[in-house]
Amino acid sequence: MFFPKKQDSSVAFVCHANLIRYFISRYFLLDRAQWQNLWLGNCSISTLKFHDKSNVELDLLAFEEHIPRHL
């Protein structure tokens, strides 16, 4: 799995939502049914906070408030 080299650092992944679901399910040891039930919208933002290799926090999941409603 990927872990940032420095504590309190940021890394951005811009990719398909299915890959984001995969990362989240791996970090939080979700089973296949839980992974398939995760829903992420187009252009949504999800963030993980890495405190250290044994402490990962899901900060945002499928955040979409940055997208104007008329789109």
Secondary structure, DSSP 4 states (H G I P E B T S, - for coil): ----SSTT--------HHHHHHHHHHHTT--HHHHHH----TT-EEEEEEEETTEEEEEEEEE-TTS-TT-
